[in-house]
Amino acid sequence: MKKSKLFNNRIGVLATMHKKEVVMAPLLKKELGVKIIVPERFNTDCFGTFTREIDRAGNQLEAARLKAQKALSITGEALAFASEGAFGPHPVFPFVPYNREIVLLLDKV
């Protein structure tokens, strides 16, 4: 399959403080051609914590979007990636643990 050049040689900001760039940056470089940067001292916990000590800002998607938008405003870049996890009981089988991690791509171009 031919790779898309849509994001090739662009800088992408990863909105994280938990070292997710270690896993995500090589994949995004290989698959999309994006060079990942991480904002210095970026506190994603202000958007909510998975332990629920700090309430999430909106739903899972909204929290990821807010992280991405904040990362763009800090760096002045146009391409951002953010993730947000949800943990709890399975919606159908309540005694089974359930977790879902979403990754959002936000492009201002």
N, C-alpha and C positions, 0 to 999 in steps of 0.2 A: 504494500500500500504506500502511495506517495504521501509524504508529510506535507502538511499545510505550512506555508511561510507567513501566515498571518501574524504570529508573535515572534518570529525569528529575529534574533539580535536585539530584542527589547529588554528593558530592565523591568522586573516585576518586584513589587514590595510584598513580602510575606509578613502578615500581621500576627506575630507570635512572640512569646517570651519564654516558651518552653522547648526551645531547640528543635522545633519541627523542620527547620531548614536542613538539618542533617539528613533527613529522609527525603523531603520534598524537593530541595534544590537540584539534586542530580537527576531526578525524574523529570522535572520541568525543563531542565536544560536539554536532556536527551530527546524528549518527546515534542517539546514546543520551541526549543531554541531560546528560552528565556533565561536571562541571568538574574538570579534572586539576590535581593538585599533585604536586610532586616533593620527596621528602625531601632536606634539605640534607646535603651531604657524604656521600651514600649510595654506598658502595663495592660495586658489583655484582661486581667482579673477585674478591672473596673467595669467591664461589660458583663460580669457575672462569673461565678465559679461553679465547677461541676459538683463541688461539695455543698453547694447552695448557701455557703456563708455569706455570699453576696448574690442577691437576686439577679437573674439574667435580664439584660436589657431587651425586652420583647421576647418573641419566640426564637427558635434556633436559627432560622434564616435571617431574621432581623438583627440578631446579635452578630452573626458573621458579617453582614452588610455594614453594620456600624464599625466593626473592627477594620474592615477594608477601607472604608471612607476616612477613618481617622489616620490610618497608615499613609494614605495618599496625601492628606492635608499636611502631615508632618514632613513628608519627603518631597512633595511637589511632583512626584511621578504620576503616570497616568494608568498604570496597570497594577492591580493588587490581587493577592490571594489571601483568603482567611478561612479558618475552619472553626467549627463549633460542634461540640459533642453533647449528646444527651444520654443519660444513664437512668435506668429505673426498671420497673417491672414491664414485661412484655405486654403489649396492648390486648392480646387475645388470650395469652396464657400467663396470668398474673404471678404465678410462682416461678416463672422462668425469667432470669435476668435478661435485660435488653439494652443494647447500646447502639447508637448510630452517630457517626461522624460525617458531617457534610463539609465539602470544600467549595468555597465560592470564588469565582473569578469575576473581578470588576474591572472593566476597561472603559476609561473616560474618552478614548479617541473616537 
